[in-house]
C-alpha cells in the first residue's frame, strides 16, 4: 500500500489496473485450486461408492440366507452326476437331487470372493482367500465369519451405529439363487406387432379417405366448369 501513487489520474489509473490484475490472478489461482480439489474429492467419492456397492452385493450373496445349508458346496456338476444318491459323509452335504442350484450358488460365491479379494480390507481379503482355497481343495466353506466382517465394515462406512450386543443374529449363509425370469408371451412379443398392424390398417384407411376426397374435389371442379 505504501507504493500506491494517487498524485495524478494517470498514476491512479495505472495503480487501479495493477490492483485489478493482481486480484484477478489471485482469484484465478484460487478457482483452479478449488476445482482441482473438488475433482479429486469427487473421484474419491466415486471410488468409495463403487467399493461399497461391490461389497454390499458380495454381502448379499454370501449372507443372504439364515436357514438351510449355510455353507458353499464345492462340488461341480460333473461330480454331482458321478456321486450316488447317498449323503456325502466327508463333506456333510445334502443329497444329490440332480439340480444345478448348488452349482449356481457356488458360482455366485466365487464371484463375490473375487470382488472381496480386490476391494476388501486386510481381514476380509484374508478370509476370502481362505474360503477360495477351501473351495479349490473341495471342502465345504461356511461364510458366516466373512459376512460379519463385511457387515461391520459397511455399517461403519455408512456412519451407522454398531449392532447392539443384545441383538442376536443367526449365522448367515449364501443366498439361494432366484428362479428363472418370466417366459415370453406365446405370440412372440409384447403385442407391438399387432399394434403395428392396426396402425398400418389405420394408415391405409387414411390414405383411402384422402384419395376419395381428391376424387370428389375433381368432380366438383368439373361440374363447376
MODELLER restraints for C-alpha pairs under 7 A, 6 or more apart:
rsr = mdl.restraints
at = mdl.atoms
rsr.add(forms.Gaussian(group=physical.xy_distance, feature=features.Distance(at['CA:4:A'], at['CA:15:A']), mean=6.38, stdev=0.5))
rsr.add(forms.Gaussian(group=physical.xy_distance, feature=features.Distance(at['CA:5:A'], at['CA:11:A']), mean=5.75, stdev=0.5))
rsr.add(forms.Gaussian(group=physical.xy_distance, feature=features.Distance(at['CA:5:A'], at['CA:12:A']), mean=6.06, stdev=0.5))
rsr.add(forms.Gaussian(group=physical.xy_distance, feature=features.Distance(at['CA:5:A'], at['CA:15:A']), mean=6.73, stdev=0.5))
rsr.add(forms.Gaussian(group=physical.xy_distance, feature=features.Distance(at['CA:6:A'], at['CA:12:A']), mean=4.66, stdev=0.5))
rsr.add(forms.Gaussian(group=physical.xy_distance, feature=features.Distance(at['CA:51:A'], at['CA:119:A']), mean=6.30, stdev=0.5))
rsr.add(forms.Gaussian(group=physical.xy_distance, feature=features.Distance(at['CA:52:A'], at['CA:154:A']), mean=6.97, stdev=0.5))
rsr.add(forms.Gaussian(group=physical.xy_distance, feature=features.Distance(at['CA:54:A'], at['CA:115:A']), mean=6.96, stdev=0.5))
rsr.add(forms.Gaussian(group=physical.xy_distance, feature=features.Distance(at['CA:55:A'], at['CA:116:A']), mean=6.69, stdev=0.5))
rsr.add(forms.Gaussian(group=physical.xy_distance, feature=features.Distance(at['CA:58:A'], at['CA:112:A']), mean=4.75, stdev=0.5))
rsr.add(forms.Gaussian(group=physical.xy_distance, feature=features.Distance(at['CA:59:A'], at['CA:147:A']), mean=6.02, stdev=0.5))
rsr.add(forms.Gaussian(group=physical.xy_distance, feature=features.Distance(at['CA:59:A'], at['CA:150:A']), mean=6.30, stdev=0.5))
rsr.add(forms.Gaussian(group=physical.xy_distance, feature=features.Distance(at['CA:60:A'], at['CA:175:A']), mean=6.92, stdev=0.5))
rsr.add(forms.Gaussian(group=physical.xy_distance, feature=features.Distance(at['CA:61:A'], at['CA:108:A']), mean=6.89, stdev=0.5))
rsr.add(forms.Gaussian(group=physical.xy_distance, feature=features.Distance(at['CA:61:A'], at['CA:109:A']), mean=6.50, stdev=0.5))
rsr.add(forms.Gaussian(group=physical.xy_distance, feature=features.Distance(at['CA:61:A'], at['CA:112:A']), mean=6.85, stdev=0.5))
rsr.add(forms.Gaussian(group=physical.xy_distance, feature=features.Distance(at['CA:61:A'], at['CA:174:A']), mean=5.58, stdev=0.5))
rsr.add(forms.Gaussian(group=physical.xy_distance, feature=features.Distance(at['CA:61:A'], at['CA:175:A']), mean=5.23, stdev=0.5))
rsr.add(forms.Gaussian(group=physical.xy_distance, feature=features.Distance(at['CA:62:A'], at['CA:109:A']), mean=6.28, stdev=0.5))
rsr.add(forms.Gaussian(group=physical.xy_distance, feature=features.Distance(at['CA:62:A'], at['CA:143:A']), mean=6.20, stdev=0.5))
rsr.add(forms.Gaussian(group=physical.xy_distance, feature=features.Distance(at['CA:62:A'], at['CA:147:A']), mean=6.44, stdev=0.5))
rsr.add(forms.Gaussian(group=physical.xy_distance, feature=features.Distance(at['CA:62:A'], at['CA:173:A']), mean=5.81, stdev=0.5))
rsr.add(forms.Gaussian(group=physical.xy_distance, feature=features.Distance(at['CA:62:A'], at['CA:174:A']), mean=4.16, stdev=0.5))
rsr.add(forms.Gaussian(group=physical.xy_distance, feature=features.Distance(at['CA:62:A'], at['CA:175:A']), mean=6.26, stdev=0.5))
rsr.add(forms.Gaussian(group=physical.xy_distance, feature=features.Distance(at['CA:63:A'], at['CA:147:A']), mean=5.78, stdev=0.5))
rsr.add(forms.Gaussian(group=physical.xy_distance, feature=features.Distance(at['CA:63:A'], at['CA:172:A']), mean=4.78, stdev=0.5))
rsr.add(forms.Gaussian(group=physical.xy_distance, feature=features.Distance(at['CA:63:A'], at['CA:173:A']), mean=4.64, stdev=0.5))
rsr.add(forms.Gaussian(group=physical.xy_distance, feature=features.Distance(at['CA:63:A'], at['CA:174:A']), mean=5.02, stdev=0.5))
rsr.add(forms.Gaussian(group=physical.xy_distance, feature=features.Distance(at['CA:63:A'], at['CA:175:A']), mean=6.18, stdev=0.5))
rsr.add(forms.Gaussian(group=physical.xy_distance, feature=features.Distance(at['CA:64:A'], at['CA:172:A']), mean=6.75, stdev=0.5))
rsr.add(forms.Gaussian(group=physical.xy_distance, feature=features.Distance(at['CA:64:A'], at['CA:173:A']), mean=6.30, stdev=0.5))
rsr.add(forms.Gaussian(group=physical.xy_distance, feature=features.Distance(at['CA:64:A'], at['CA:174:A']), mean=5.59, stdev=0.5))
rsr.add(forms.Gaussian(group=physical.xy_distance, feature=features.Distance(at['CA:64:A'], at['CA:175:A']), mean=4.14, stdev=0.5))
rsr.add(forms.Gaussian(group=physical.xy_distance, feature=features.Distance(at['CA:65:A'], at['CA:172:A']), mean=5.55, stdev=0.5))
rsr.add(forms.Gaussian(group=physical.xy_distance, feature=features.Distance(at['CA:65:A'], at['CA:173:A']), mean=5.06, stdev=0.5))
rsr.add(forms.Gaussian(group=physical.xy_distance, feature=features.Distance(at['CA:65:A'], at['CA:174:A']), mean=5.79, stdev=0.5))
rsr.add(forms.Gaussian(group=physical.xy_distance, feature=features.Distance(at['CA:65:A'], at['CA:175:A']), mean=4.95, stdev=0.5))
rsr.add(forms.Gaussian(group=physical.xy_distance, feature=features.Distance(at['CA:65:A'], at['CA:176:A']), mean=7.00, stdev=0.5))
rsr.add(forms.Gaussian(group=physical.xy_distance, feature=features.Distance(at['CA:66:A'], at['CA:170:A']), mean=6.45, stdev=0.5))
rsr.add(forms.Gaussian(group=physical.xy_distance, feature=features.Distance(at['CA:66:A'], at['CA:171:A']), mean=6.23, stdev=0.5))
rsr.add(forms.Gaussian(group=physical.xy_distance, feature=features.Distance(at['CA:66:A'], at['CA:172:A']), mean=4.83, stdev=0.5))
rsr.add(forms.Gaussian(group=physical.xy_distance, feature=features.Distance(at['CA:66:A'], at['CA:173:A']), mean=6.22, stdev=0.5))
rsr.add(forms.Gaussian(group=physical.xy_distance, feature=features.Distance(at['CA:70:A'], at['CA:142:A']), mean=6.24, stdev=0.5))
rsr.add(forms.Gaussian(group=physical.xy_distance, feature=features.Distance(at['CA:70:A'], at['CA:172:A']), mean=6.27, stdev=0.5))
rsr.add(forms.Gaussian(group=physical.xy_distance, feature=features.Distance(at['CA:70:A'], at['CA:173:A']), mean=3.92, stdev=0.5))
rsr.add(forms.Gaussian(group=physical.xy_distance, feature=features.Distance(at['CA:70:A'], at['CA:174:A']), mean=6.32, stdev=0.5))
rsr.add(forms.Gaussian(group=physical.xy_distance, feature=features.Distance(at['CA:71:A'], at['CA:140:A']), mean=6.19, stdev=0.5))
rsr.add(forms.Gaussian(group=physical.xy_distance, feature=features.Distance(at['CA:71:A'], at['CA:141:A']), mean=5.18, stdev=0.5))
rsr.add(forms.Gaussian(group=physical.xy_distance, feature=features.Distance(at['CA:71:A'], at['CA:142:A']), mean=4.19, stdev=0.5))
rsr.add(forms.Gaussian(group=physical.xy_distance, feature=features.Distance(at['CA:71:A'], at['CA:143:A']), mean=6.40, stdev=0.5))
rsr.add(forms.Gaussian(group=physical.xy_distance, feature=features.Distance(at['CA:71:A'], at['CA:173:A']), mean=5.84, stdev=0.5))
rsr.add(forms.Gaussian(group=physical.xy_distance, feature=features.Distance(at['CA:71:A'], at['CA:174:A']), mean=6.77, stdev=0.5))
rsr.add(forms.Gaussian(group=physical.xy_distance, feature=features.Distance(at['CA:72:A'], at['CA:106:A']), mean=6.02, stdev=0.5))
rsr.add(forms.Gaussian(group=physical.xy_distance, feature=features.Distance(at['CA:72:A'], at['CA:140:A']), mean=5.52, stdev=0.5))
rsr.add(forms.Gaussian(group=physical.xy_distance, feature=features.Distance(at['CA:72:A'], at['CA:141:A']), mean=5.11, stdev=0.5))
rsr.add(forms.Gaussian(group=physical.xy_distance, feature=features.Distance(at['CA:72:A'], at['CA:142:A']), mean=6.39, stdev=0.5))
rsr.add(forms.Gaussian(group=physical.xy_distance, feature=features.Distance(at['CA:72:A'], at['CA:174:A']), mean=6.97, stdev=0.5))
rsr.add(forms.Gaussian(group=physical.xy_distance, feature=features.Distance(at['CA:73:A'], at['CA:102:A']), mean=6.17, stdev=0.5))
rsr.add(forms.Gaussian(group=physical.xy_distance, feature=features.Distance(at['CA:73:A'], at['CA:106:A']), mean=6.39, stdev=0.5))
rsr.add(forms.Gaussian(group=physical.xy_distance, feature=features.Distance(at['CA:73:A'], at['CA:140:A']), mean=5.41, stdev=0.5))
rsr.add(forms.Gaussian(group=physical.xy_distance, feature=features.Distance(at['CA:74:A'], at['CA:106:A']), mean=6.61, stdev=0.5))
rsr.add(forms.Gaussian(group=physical.xy_distance, feature=features.Distance(at['CA:74:A'], at['CA:135:A']), mean=5.32, stdev=0.5))
rsr.add(forms.Gaussian(group=physical.xy_distance, feature=features.Distance(at['CA:74:A'], at['CA:138:A']), mean=5.30, stdev=0.5))
rsr.add(forms.Gaussian(group=physical.xy_distance, feature=features.Distance(at['CA:74:A'], at['CA:139:A']), mean=6.16, stdev=0.5))
rsr.add(forms.Gaussian(group=physical.xy_distance, feature=features.Distance(at['CA:74:A'], at['CA:140:A']), mean=5.88, stdev=0.5))
rsr.add(forms.Gaussian(group=physical.xy_distance, feature=features.Distance(at['CA:75:A'], at['CA:138:A']), mean=6.69, stdev=0.5))
rsr.add(forms.Gaussian(group=physical.xy_distance, feature=features.Distance(at['CA:76:A'], at['CA:103:A']), mean=6.28, stdev=0.5))
rsr.add(forms.Gaussian(group=physical.xy_distance, feature=features.Distance(at['CA:77:A'], at['CA:100:A']), mean=6.89, stdev=0.5))
rsr.add(forms.Gaussian(group=physical.xy_distance, feature=features.Distance(at['CA:77:A'], at['CA:103:A']), mean=6.53, stdev=0.5))
rsr.add(forms.Gaussian(group=physical.xy_distance, feature=features.Distance(at['CA:80:A'], at['CA:96:A']), mean=6.30, stdev=0.5))
rsr.add(forms.Gaussian(group=physical.xy_distance, feature=features.Distance(at['CA:85:A'], at['CA:95:A']), mean=6.38, stdev=0.5))
rsr.add(forms.Gaussian(group=physical.xy_distance, feature=features.Distance(at['CA:85:A'], at['CA:96:A']), mean=5.76, stdev=0.5))
rsr.add(forms.Gaussian(group=physical.xy_distance, feature=features.Distance(at['CA:86:A'], at['CA:95:A']), mean=5.94, stdev=0.5))
rsr.add(forms.Gaussian(group=physical.xy_distance, feature=features.Distance(at['CA:87:A'], at['CA:93:A']), mean=6.62, stdev=0.5))
rsr.add(forms.Gaussian(group=physical.xy_distance, feature=features.Distance(at['CA:87:A'], at['CA:94:A']), mean=6.02, stdev=0.5))
rsr.add(forms.Gaussian(group=physical.xy_distance, feature=features.Distance(at['CA:87:A'], at['CA:95:A']), mean=4.91, stdev=0.5))
rsr.add(forms.Gaussian(group=physical.xy_distance, feature=features.Distance(at['CA:91:A'], at['CA:139:A']), mean=6.59, stdev=0.5))
rsr.add(forms.Gaussian(group=physical.xy_distance, feature=features.Distance(at['CA:91:A'], at['CA:140:A']), mean=6.18, stdev=0.5))
rsr.add(forms.Gaussian(group=physical.xy_distance, feature=features.Distance(at['CA:104:A'], at['CA:177:A']), mean=6.88, stdev=0.5))
rsr.add(forms.Gaussian(group=physical.xy_distance, feature=features.Distance(at['CA:105:A'], at['CA:176:A']), mean=6.55, stdev=0.5))
rsr.add(forms.Gaussian(group=physical.xy_distance, feature=features.Distance(at['CA:105:A'], at['CA:177:A']), mean=6.38, stdev=0.5))
rsr.add(forms.Gaussian(group=physical.xy_distance, feature=features.Distance(at['CA:113:A'], at['CA:128:A']), mean=5.44, stdev=0.5))
rsr.add(forms.Gaussian(group=physical.xy_distance, feature=features.Distance(at['CA:113:A'], at['CA:132:A']), mean=6.97, stdev=0.5))
rsr.add(forms.Gaussian(group=physical.xy_distance, feature=features.Distance(at['CA:116:A'], at['CA:124:A']), mean=6.71, stdev=0.5))
rsr.add(forms.Gaussian(group=physical.xy_distance, feature=features.Distance(at['CA:116:A'], at['CA:125:A']), mean=6.14, stdev=0.5))
rsr.add(forms.Gaussian(group=physical.xy_distance, feature=features.Distance(at['CA:116:A'], at['CA:128:A']), mean=6.54, stdev=0.5))
rsr.add(forms.Gaussian(group=physical.xy_distance, feature=features.Distance(at['CA:117:A'], at['CA:125:A']), mean=4.74, stdev=0.5))
rsr.add(forms.Gaussian(group=physical.xy_distance, feature=features.Distance(at['CA:117:A'], at['CA:128:A']), mean=6.26, stdev=0.5))
rsr.add(forms.Gaussian(group=physical.xy_distance, feature=features.Distance(at['CA:117:A'], at['CA:129:A']), mean=6.88, stdev=0.5))
rsr.add(forms.Gaussian(group=physical.xy_distance, feature=features.Distance(at['CA:124:A'], at['CA:146:A']), mean=6.46, stdev=0.5))
rsr.add(forms.Gaussian(group=physical.xy_distance, feature=features.Distance(at['CA:124:A'], at['CA:149:A']), mean=6.63, stdev=0.5))
rsr.add(forms.Gaussian(group=physical.xy_distance, feature=features.Distance(at['CA:127:A'], at['CA:146:A']), mean=6.06, stdev=0.5))
rsr.add(forms.Gaussian(group=physical.xy_distance, feature=features.Distance(at['CA:131:A'], at['CA:141:A']), mean=6.09, stdev=0.5))
rsr.add(forms.Gaussian(group=physical.xy_distance, feature=features.Distance(at['CA:134:A'], at['CA:141:A']), mean=6.43, stdev=0.5))
rsr.add(forms.Gaussian(group=physical.xy_distance, feature=features.Distance(at['CA:135:A'], at['CA:141:A']), mean=6.68, stdev=0.5))
rsr.add(forms.Gaussian(group=physical.xy_distance, feature=features.Distance(at['CA:142:A'], at['CA:173:A']), mean=6.87, stdev=0.5))
rsr.add(forms.Gaussian(group=physical.xy_distance, feature=features.Distance(at['CA:143:A'], at['CA:173:A']), mean=5.80, stdev=0.5))
rsr.add(forms.Gaussian(group=physical.xy_distance, feature=features.Distance(at['CA:144:A'], at['CA:171:A']), mean=5.72, stdev=0.5))
rsr.add(forms.Gaussian(group=physical.xy_distance, feature=features.Distance(at['CA:144:A'], at['CA:172:A']), mean=5.20, stdev=0.5))
rsr.add(forms.Gaussian(group=physical.xy_distance, feature=features.Distance(at['CA:144:A'], at['CA:173:A']), mean=6.15, stdev=0.5))
rsr.add(forms.Gaussian(group=physical.xy_distance, feature=features.Distance(at['CA:155:A'], at['CA:161:A']), mean=6.97, stdev=0.5))
rsr.add(forms.Gaussian(group=physical.xy_distance, feature=features.Distance(at['CA:155:A'], at['CA:162:A']), mean=6.94, stdev=0.5))
